[in-house]
C-alpha cells in the first residue's frame, strides 16, 4: 500500500482540516523492568522449556501498520487505529 508523505486530514487540536506529515511508527525496545518480561525471565531460568505454547496454524498474510500523523500547523501528533496491509510505503 502506498501512502503520500503529506496528506490533508482532520486535526482534532485545530478542529479543522490541515495538512499532516505521515510517519511509520517503529517498534521500541521492550523494557526489562516490565512485569511480563520479569515473569518471562523468571520462568526461563534453569532447566525449564519455553513457557508458552507454540503458535498453531500459519502466519497471517498481513500485519498492522501503525501510522503517526503530525499536523503542520500546530505540530501535534495523533495516531488513529492502525491499518492492515502486507507492505506500507510512505513517500512521494
KOLLUM-803573 format. One record per residue (C-alpha): y negated, z, x negated; residue in one letter; residue number from 1. Coordinates in nm, 2 decimals. Layout:
N
<site yy="Y" zz="Z" xx="X" aa="A" i="NUM"/>
...
//
This chain:
92
<site yy="0.00" zz="0.00" xx="0.00" aa="X" i="1"/>
<site yy="-0.34" zz="-0.10" xx="-0.14" aa="X" i="2"/>
<site yy="-0.64" zz="0.12" xx="-0.08" aa="X" i="3"/>
<site yy="-1.00" zz="0.04" xx="-0.18" aa="X" i="4"/>
<site yy="-1.18" zz="0.27" xx="-0.43" aa="X" i="5"/>
<site yy="-1.47" zz="0.33" xx="-0.19" aa="X" i="6"/>
<site yy="-1.42" zz="0.35" xx="0.19" aa="X" i="7"/>
<site yy="-1.65" zz="0.42" xx="0.47" aa="X" i="8"/>
<site yy="-1.53" zz="0.71" xx="0.69" aa="X" i="9"/>
<site yy="-1.65" zz="1.02" xx="0.88" aa="X" i="10"/>
<site yy="-1.77" zz="1.31" xx="0.68" aa="X" i="11"/>
<site yy="-1.72" zz="1.65" xx="0.86" aa="X" i="12"/>
<site yy="-2.00" zz="1.81" xx="0.65" aa="X" i="13"/>
<site yy="-2.27" zz="1.54" xx="0.70" aa="X" i="14"/>
<site yy="-2.14" zz="1.49" xx="1.06" aa="X" i="15"/>
<site yy="-2.17" zz="1.11" xx="1.03" aa="X" i="16"/>
<site yy="-2.00" zz="0.81" xx="0.87" aa="X" i="17"/>
<site yy="-2.07" zz="0.77" xx="0.50" aa="X" i="18"/>
<site yy="-1.90" zz="0.60" xx="0.20" aa="X" i="19"/>
<site yy="-1.63" zz="0.81" xx="0.03" aa="X" i="20"/>
<site yy="-1.46" zz="0.78" xx="-0.31" aa="X" i="21"/>
<site yy="-1.08" zz="0.77" xx="-0.27" aa="X" i="22"/>
<site yy="-0.87" zz="0.96" xx="-0.53" aa="X" i="23"/>
<site yy="-0.50" zz="1.02" xx="-0.55" aa="X" i="24"/>
<site yy="-0.41" zz="1.39" xx="-0.60" aa="X" i="25"/>
<site yy="-0.20" zz="1.47" xx="-0.90" aa="X" i="26"/>
<site yy="0.06" zz="1.75" xx="-0.88" aa="X" i="27"/>
<site yy="-0.05" zz="2.06" xx="-1.08" aa="X" i="28"/>
<site yy="0.19" zz="2.26" xx="-1.30" aa="X" i="29"/>
<site yy="0.37" zz="2.53" xx="-1.10" aa="X" i="30"/>
<site yy="0.27" zz="2.88" xx="-1.18" aa="X" i="31"/>
<site yy="0.54" zz="3.10" xx="-1.34" aa="X" i="32"/>
<site yy="0.40" zz="3.41" xx="-1.16" aa="X" i="33"/>
<site yy="0.46" zz="3.29" xx="-0.80" aa="X" i="34"/>
<site yy="0.73" zz="3.49" xx="-0.61" aa="X" i="35"/>
<site yy="0.96" zz="3.19" xx="-0.56" aa="X" i="36"/>
<site yy="0.95" zz="3.10" xx="-0.93" aa="X" i="37"/>
<site yy="1.02" zz="3.46" xx="-1.03" aa="X" i="38"/>
<site yy="1.31" zz="3.47" xx="-0.79" aa="X" i="39"/>
<site yy="1.45" zz="3.14" xx="-0.92" aa="X" i="40"/>
<site yy="1.42" zz="3.26" xx="-1.29" aa="X" i="41"/>
<site yy="1.60" zz="3.59" xx="-1.20" aa="X" i="42"/>
<site yy="1.89" zz="3.41" xx="-1.03" aa="X" i="43"/>
<site yy="1.92" zz="3.15" xx="-1.31" aa="X" i="44"/>
<site yy="1.95" zz="3.42" xx="-1.57" aa="X" i="45"/>
<site yy="2.30" zz="3.50" xx="-1.70" aa="X" i="46"/>
<site yy="2.62" zz="3.31" xx="-1.63" aa="X" i="47"/>
<site yy="2.55" zz="3.20" xx="-1.27" aa="X" i="48"/>
<site yy="2.51" zz="2.85" xx="-1.14" aa="X" i="49"/>
<site yy="2.22" zz="2.68" xx="-0.96" aa="X" i="50"/>
<site yy="2.10" zz="2.90" xx="-0.67" aa="X" i="51"/>
<site yy="2.05" zz="2.62" xx="-0.41" aa="X" i="52"/>
<site yy="2.30" zz="2.36" xx="-0.28" aa="X" i="53"/>
<site yy="2.28" zz="2.01" xx="-0.40" aa="X" i="54"/>
<site yy="2.09" zz="1.78" xx="-0.15" aa="X" i="55"/>
<site yy="2.32" zz="1.59" xx="0.08" aa="X" i="56"/>
<site yy="2.28" zz="1.22" xx="0.16" aa="X" i="57"/>
<site yy="2.04" zz="0.97" xx="-0.01" aa="X" i="58"/>
<site yy="1.68" zz="0.99" xx="-0.11" aa="X" i="59"/>
<site yy="1.41" zz="0.89" xx="0.13" aa="X" i="60"/>
<site yy="1.26" zz="0.54" xx="0.08" aa="X" i="61"/>
<site yy="0.90" zz="0.66" xx="0.08" aa="X" i="62"/>
<site yy="0.70" zz="0.95" xx="-0.05" aa="X" i="63"/>
<site yy="0.40" zz="1.13" xx="0.09" aa="X" i="64"/>
<site yy="0.08" zz="1.02" xx="-0.10" aa="X" i="65"/>
<site yy="-0.20" zz="1.28" xx="-0.07" aa="X" i="66"/>
<site yy="-0.54" zz="1.13" xx="-0.09" aa="X" i="67"/>
<site yy="-0.87" zz="1.31" xx="-0.15" aa="X" i="68"/>
<site yy="-1.19" zz="1.17" xx="-0.01" aa="X" i="69"/>
<site yy="-1.52" zz="1.27" xx="-0.17" aa="X" i="70"/>
<site yy="-1.85" zz="1.20" xx="0.02" aa="X" i="71"/>
<site yy="-2.10" zz="1.01" xx="-0.19" aa="X" i="72"/>
<site yy="-2.40" zz="1.18" xx="-0.01" aa="X" i="73"/>
<site yy="-2.31" zz="1.55" xx="0.00" aa="X" i="74"/>
<site yy="-2.03" zz="1.54" xx="-0.28" aa="X" i="75"/>
<site yy="-1.79" zz="1.74" xx="-0.06" aa="X" i="76"/>
<site yy="-1.43" zz="1.66" xx="-0.06" aa="X" i="77"/>
<site yy="-1.18" zz="1.67" xx="0.22" aa="X" i="78"/>
<site yy="-0.81" zz="1.59" xx="0.24" aa="X" i="79"/>
<site yy="-0.68" zz="1.45" xx="0.57" aa="X" i="80"/>
<site yy="-0.30" zz="1.46" xx="0.64" aa="X" i="81"/>
<site yy="-0.12" zz="1.25" xx="0.37" aa="X" i="82"/>
<site yy="0.02" zz="0.91" xx="0.44" aa="X" i="83"/>
<site yy="0.38" zz="0.80" xx="0.37" aa="X" i="84"/>
<site yy="0.43" zz="0.50" xx="0.15" aa="X" i="85"/>
<site yy="0.65" zz="0.36" xx="-0.12" aa="X" i="86"/>
<site yy="0.36" zz="0.30" xx="-0.36" aa="X" i="87"/>
<site yy="-0.01" zz="0.36" xx="-0.33" aa="X" i="88"/>
<site yy="-0.25" zz="0.15" xx="-0.54" aa="X" i="89"/>
<site yy="-0.62" zz="0.26" xx="-0.54" aa="X" i="90"/>
<site yy="-0.88" zz="0.02" xx="-0.68" aa="X" i="91"/>
<site yy="-1.06" zz="-0.30" xx="-0.62" aa="X" i="92"/>
//
